[in-house]
Amino acid sequence: MPFTVYVLFSEQYSKHYTGFTSDLENRLNSHNEFGKDWTARYRPWKLIYTKIFDSKKEALEHEKWLKSGVGRDFIKSIPH
């Protein structure tokens, strides 16, 4: 089962969110339509980056890298 690491951007609040999932479409709907978690405060979210991995371990490692200082700089360089 493939896993997708993704980055979302809220234009209205200039916020980024990084996560991973095995069902990207469902997860995006969840961020934009359901729940009362942190992401609900900054809707709507726009998908600005994805990368697919064959294993959960690889996806988690990439997500962790994106949340590091170097990874955050990389995210800021992505056109939104």
N, CA, C and O of each residue as an XYZ file, in Angstrom:
320
protein
N       0.848     -1.185      0.000
C       0.000      0.000      0.000
C       0.888      1.241      0.000
O       1.739      1.378      0.878
N       0.713      2.138     -0.953
C       1.525      3.362     -0.984
C       1.052      4.389      0.048
O      -0.116      4.419      0.433
N       1.980      5.212      0.474
C       1.693      6.294      1.409
C       2.110      7.605      0.761
O       3.138      7.678      0.089
N       1.304      8.636      0.969
C       1.577      9.948      0.386
C       1.892     10.948      1.492
O       1.123     11.108      2.440
N       3.023     11.612      1.358
C       3.346     12.745      2.219
C       2.847     13.980      1.486
O       3.038     14.111      0.277
N       2.209     14.882      2.216
C       1.603     16.042      1.563
C       1.815     17.302      2.383
O       2.029     17.255      3.594
N       1.750     18.426      1.688
C       1.808     19.732      2.344
C       0.613     20.531      1.862
O       0.351     20.631      0.664
N      -0.099     21.093      2.813
C      -1.243     21.951      2.529
C      -0.877     23.392      2.842
O      -0.003     23.655      3.668
N      -1.548     24.320      2.179
C      -1.330     25.739      2.432
C      -2.663     26.448      2.562
O      -3.565     26.246      1.749
N      -2.786     27.280      3.589
C      -3.963     28.119      3.781
C      -3.588     29.535      3.349
O      -2.845     30.226      4.045
N      -4.104     29.959      2.204
C      -3.785     31.298      1.695
C      -4.295     32.386      2.632
O      -3.615     33.386      2.859
N      -5.479     32.190      3.169
C      -6.095     33.211      4.023
C      -5.262     33.477      5.279
O      -5.183     34.617      5.737
N      -4.640     32.430      5.842
C      -3.895     32.562      7.091
C      -2.385     32.397      6.915
O      -1.636     32.527      7.883
N      -1.932     32.115      5.695
C      -0.514     31.903      5.391
C       0.100     30.827      6.294
O       1.180     31.009      6.855
N      -0.610     29.712      6.419
C      -0.167     28.582      7.258
C       0.077     27.364      6.381
O      -0.568     27.179      5.349
N       1.033     26.529      6.821
C       1.318     25.253      6.163
C       0.962     24.111      7.105
O       1.027     24.256      8.326
N       0.589     22.990      6.533
C       0.348     21.768      7.305
C       0.982     20.613      6.544
O       0.770     20.461      5.341
N       1.759     19.801      7.247
C       2.437     18.654      6.652
C       1.919     17.383      7.298
O       1.797     17.311      8.521
N       1.612     16.373      6.480
C       1.131     15.106      7.005
C       1.386     13.979      6.027
O       1.983     14.182      4.970
N       0.923     12.773      6.390
C       1.009     11.643      5.470
C      -0.241     10.800      5.622
O      -0.907     10.832      6.656
N      -0.553     10.038      4.569
C      -1.777      9.255      4.549
C      -1.677      8.147      3.513
O      -0.838      8.182      2.614
N      -2.547      7.170      3.661
C      -2.655      6.141      2.621
C      -3.864      6.412      1.722
O      -4.105      5.671      0.769
N      -4.627      7.476      2.022
C      -5.806      7.837      1.229
C      -5.879      9.364      1.131
O      -6.572     10.012      1.915
N      -5.170      9.919      0.179
C      -5.034     11.368      0.081
C      -6.370     12.079     -0.126
O      -6.646     13.079      0.537
N      -7.183     11.586     -1.017
C      -8.463     12.252     -1.295
C      -9.330     12.358     -0.037
O      -9.882     13.418      0.255
N      -9.441     11.271      0.689
C     -10.214     11.260      1.931
C      -9.619     12.209      2.969
O     -10.341     12.918      3.670
N      -8.291     12.208      3.053
C      -7.618     13.048      4.044
C      -7.817     14.526      3.724
O      -8.030     15.325      4.636
N      -7.751     14.903      2.465
C      -7.985     16.300      2.093
C      -9.404     16.728      2.431
O      -9.623     17.826      2.943
N     -10.373     15.854      2.143
C     -11.757     16.149      2.521
C     -11.872     16.338      4.023
O     -12.577     17.231      4.493
N     -11.184     15.501      4.764
C     -11.210     15.598      6.218
C     -10.682     16.957      6.683
O     -11.288     17.594      7.545
N      -9.573     17.397      6.125
C      -9.000     18.689      6.526
C      -9.913     19.848      6.158
O     -10.001     20.824      6.903
N     -10.590     19.756      5.028
C     -11.376     20.890      4.544
C     -12.843     20.880      4.951
O     -13.511     21.909      4.851
N     -13.361     19.738      5.409
C     -14.804     19.672      5.656
C     -15.215     19.171      7.028
O     -16.308     19.497      7.492
N     -14.374     18.389      7.690
C     -14.796     17.739      8.933
C     -13.858     18.078     10.079
O     -12.767     18.612      9.882
N     -14.306     17.758     11.263
C     -13.439     17.853     12.425
C     -13.341     19.239     13.022
O     -13.758     20.236     12.433
N     -12.769     19.259     14.225
C     -12.603     20.512     14.958
C     -11.158     20.646     15.443
O     -10.891     21.307     16.447
N     -10.244     20.021     14.728
C      -8.842     20.054     15.133
C      -8.154     21.323     14.637
O      -8.817     22.244     14.159
N      -6.831     21.373     14.749
C      -6.058     22.554     14.382
C      -6.316     22.982     12.947
O      -6.441     24.174     12.668
N      -6.396     22.019     12.034
C      -6.562     22.371     10.621
C      -7.917     23.016     10.335
O      -8.046     23.769      9.369
N      -8.914     22.739     11.147
C     -10.246     23.319     10.922
C     -10.209     24.842     11.036
O     -10.987     25.527     10.372
N      -9.325     25.372     11.859
C      -9.250     26.822     12.079
C      -8.743     27.594     10.870
O      -9.000     28.790     10.737
N      -8.023     26.907      9.991
C      -7.343     27.607      8.902
C      -7.860     27.217      7.521
O      -7.149     27.391      6.531
N      -9.063     26.700      7.437
C      -9.669     26.340      6.153
C      -9.922     27.581      5.315
O     -10.122     28.665      5.864
N      -9.915     27.442      4.004
C      -9.718     26.231      3.217
C      -8.230     25.963      2.984
O      -7.406     26.878      3.004
N      -7.906     24.683      2.762
C      -6.544     24.238      2.499
C      -6.375     23.921      1.025
O      -7.284     23.402      0.376
N      -5.195     24.243      0.505
C      -4.842     23.957     -0.880
C      -3.632     23.021     -0.858
O      -2.670     23.268     -0.130
N      -3.677     21.961     -1.642
C      -2.582     21.010     -1.738
C      -1.459     21.621     -2.578
O      -1.682     21.998     -3.729
N      -0.244     21.722     -2.007
C       0.864     22.326     -2.757
C       2.021     21.362     -3.002
O       2.926     21.678     -3.774
N       2.010     20.176     -2.353
C       3.127     19.241     -2.524
C       2.677     17.835     -2.152
O       1.963     17.641     -1.169
N       3.099     16.860     -2.944
C       2.890     15.450     -2.600
C       4.119     14.653     -3.031
O       4.802     15.005     -3.993
N       4.382     13.583     -2.304
C       5.413     12.623     -2.682
C       4.951     11.256     -2.195
O       4.557     11.100     -1.039
N       5.000     10.270     -3.082
C       4.486      8.928     -2.785
C       5.632      7.998     -2.415
O       6.699      8.025     -3.027
N       5.386      7.168     -1.390
C       6.365      6.197     -0.903
C       5.737      4.817     -0.844
O       4.527      4.675     -0.663
N       6.576      3.804     -1.000
C       6.101      2.423     -0.939
C       5.890      1.933      0.484
O       5.123      0.996      0.707
N       6.560      2.554      1.453
C       6.431      2.078      2.837
C       6.070      3.221      3.781
O       6.373      4.387      3.527
N       5.421      2.851      4.865
C       5.051      3.818      5.892
C       6.307      4.427      6.521
O       6.342      5.619      6.826
N       7.327      3.603      6.709
C       8.574      4.061      7.314
C       9.208      5.176      6.479
O       9.627      6.198      7.023
N       9.277      4.982      5.171
C       9.848      6.008      4.284
C       9.021      7.297      4.338
O       9.573      8.397      4.374
N       7.705      7.150      4.345
C       6.828      8.320      4.399
C       7.031      9.089      5.699
O       7.107     10.318      5.691
N       7.118      8.371      6.812
C       7.330      9.027      8.106
C       8.668      9.760      8.143
O       8.760     10.862      8.685
N       9.703      9.152      7.568
C      11.016      9.793      7.532
C      10.968     11.079      6.711
O      11.550     12.091      7.101
N      10.279     11.040      5.583
C      10.180     12.245      4.745
C       9.344     13.316      5.435
O       9.687     14.498      5.388
N       8.253     12.911      6.073
C       7.440     13.879      6.815
C       8.279     14.532      7.906
O       8.217     15.747      8.097
N       9.055     13.739      8.612
C       9.915     14.276      9.673
C      10.918     15.269      9.088
O      11.162     16.320      9.682
N      11.502     14.947      7.927
C      12.444     15.858      7.286
C      11.753     17.170      6.905
O      12.311     18.249      7.104
N      10.535     17.075      6.357
C       9.810     18.294      5.975
C       9.526     19.181      7.186
O       9.402     20.397      7.043
N       9.424     18.596      8.358
C       9.143     19.363      9.574
C      10.416     19.894     10.234
O      10.345     20.606     11.236
N      11.586     19.549      9.674
C      12.857     20.062     10.178
C      13.081     21.470      9.612
O      12.309     21.934      8.773
N      14.116     22.131     10.063
C      14.423     23.469      9.561
C      14.674     23.483      8.066
O      14.148     24.338      7.354
N      15.473     22.541      7.587
C      15.764     22.455      6.149
C      14.486     22.146      5.367
O      14.251     22.714      4.301
N      13.669     21.248      5.902
C      12.412     20.894      5.242
C      11.445     22.064      5.183
O      10.773     22.268      4.173
N      11.375     22.830      6.263
C      10.497     24.003      6.260
C      10.968     25.036      5.227
O      10.151     25.683      4.571
N      12.285     25.181      5.092
C      12.810     26.079      4.051
C      12.415     25.568      2.665
O      12.050     26.355      1.791
N      12.487     24.246      2.466
C      12.066     23.655      1.201
C      10.594     23.972      0.932
O      10.237     24.362     -0.180
N       9.747     23.806      1.937
C       8.301     24.075      1.787
C       8.068     25.529      1.400
O       7.232     25.819      0.544
N       8.800     26.442      2.025
C       8.633     27.869      1.710
C       9.030     28.191      0.275
O       8.566     29.176     -0.299
N       9.907     27.338     -0.310
C      10.348     27.585     -1.686
C       9.348     27.062     -2.729
O       9.477     27.366     -3.915
N       8.353     26.276     -2.289
C       7.345     25.727     -3.213
C       6.397     26.858     -3.626
O       5.855     27.553     -2.767
N       6.196     27.043     -4.920
C       5.242     28.086     -5.337
C       3.835     27.749     -4.838
O       3.373     26.619     -4.991
N       3.164     28.727     -4.247
C       1.779     28.523     -3.840
C       0.979     29.646     -4.406
O      -0.234     29.703     -4.203
